[in-house]
Amino acid sequence: MSIGRTKLLAILLATLVISCASVDSRLKNADKLSRQSTLDYQKAVQEYQVILATAANKSLVLQKLGALNFEHKDYDLAVANLKNLTDPESLKMLAISQYKLGNYTDALE
């Protein structure tokens, strides 16, 4: 491998590592915001949406965002964020959200 390719590979690898670290730190920040006051709810939602755009594990971010929406009784958004997830906790929150919205048939699925 030539020196130019080695440098390019090193730069790409460094960018990937920095990007992953950035997503992790942003995810921790969003988690912290979600536990704070209701005023920080919108900030946390925005932070999760930014993370979602770059995250490799979108399911984890969607689960956290859906749980946050559910906790704040924002059931429309909870449904939108949880509808494609398959873990038991997400399915439970999805069914309850559908029920709270009056979508009784969807809640049973």
Residue pairs with C-beta under 8 A, 6 or more apart in sequence:
1 9
19 54
20 56
22 54
23 51
23 54
23 55
23 56
26 47
26 50
26 51
27 51
27 55
27 61
27 64
29 47
30 44
30 47
30 48
30 51
30 64
31 64
33 40
33 43
33 44
33 47
34 40
34 41
34 44
34 64
34 68
34 71
36 44
38 72
41 68
41 72
44 68
45 65
45 68
45 69
45 77
48 61
48 64
48 65
48 68
49 65
51 61
52 58
52 61
52 62
52 65
55 61
59 85
59 87
62 81
62 82
62 84
62 85
63 81
63 82
63 85
63 87
63 89
63 90
65 77
65 81
66 77
66 78
66 81
66 82
66 85
66 90
66 93
66 94
67 78
67 89
67 90
67 93
69 75
69 77
69 78
69 81
70 78
70 82
70 93
70 96
70 97
73 100
75 97
75 98
75 100
75 101
76 101
78 93
78 94
78 97
79 94
79 97
79 98
79 101
79 103
82 90
82 91
82 93
82 94
82 97
83 94
85 91
85 94
95 107
95 108
96 107
98 104
98 106
98 107
99 107
